[in-house]
Amino acid sequence: MRPLLVPGSLFPALVRYSQKGMATEENKNAAAGSDAQPGPKSASQPASQQGFVYLPLIVGWLVPGGGHFLLRKWGRGALLGGSILAMFALGIAMQGKLYAGAHDVLDILGLAGDLGNGLLYFVSRIAGWGADQVMVTTADYGTRFIVVAGLLNVIAAVDAHNLRTGRKS
């Protein structure tokens, strides 16, 4: 019978924490029950650490789902990109407000959410989409759709970055 591995209490030498997250070889070996100690680290970096690791984060912010497409995660990228685009389009169709400036704390939060949409926000500001003021009840819902789409886009971009750095598999 294999004992349970409780990080930090019973077997602190088996599970190691790092800035790369939990997806390290030592943790995979410990979770698999391997008693072999890891050998010396290779001189070259792993494949997940080569190149510019922030590219999926930047592309994922600018284009919804783009970071996942860059990493060849087609299904996840299509699902996230389609959801974000649909929420943004519904918000614009409901005459939702696009925040241009910040006058108080709630406007700052709304602007931060809108900026999370990346290129969608900048293109819509240039094209003049979105309402300047909320005039009908549905426009308030549309404003929330736009802000939540931006927040979801930021979460998706960070997820793509975590996949790229190996924190998540």
C-alpha positions, 0 to 999 in steps of 0.5 A: 500500500502506497502512503499518501503524499501530503505536501509539507507534512509527512514527506517534505523531501518528495514534493518540491515547490518552485516558481515554475509551479507544481508541474516539475519533474520532481513532483511528477515522480513523487506523485507517481510513487517513484523512489528514484531521486532526480538526476542533475539538471540538464544544461539546456532549458526545457522546451517549454522555457525556450523562446519568448514566454510572454508572447502567448500572454500578449497575443492572448490579450490582443486577440481573444483566444489567440494565445491558445491558438499560438500554443496549438490548443485549438479547442480551448482557443476556439471556445474562449475566443468565441465566448469573448467575441459573443459577449462583446458583440452582445454588449455592443448590440445592447448599446452598452457603454464603452468607458473612455475615461475614469472619473471615479472608482467604478469608472476606473474598474469599468475601464480596466475591464474594457481594456481587457478586451485588447484590440476589440476595445481599440477598434470599437472606440475608433469605429464609434461603437458603444453608447456614450451614456446608458439610456435604456435598461438593456444598455446597462446589461450590455455594459456589464457584458463588455466588461466581463468579456474583457475580464474573461479575456485577461483570464484566458491570456494568463491561462495561455501564459501558464500553459507556455511556462509549464505551470499548467498542462 
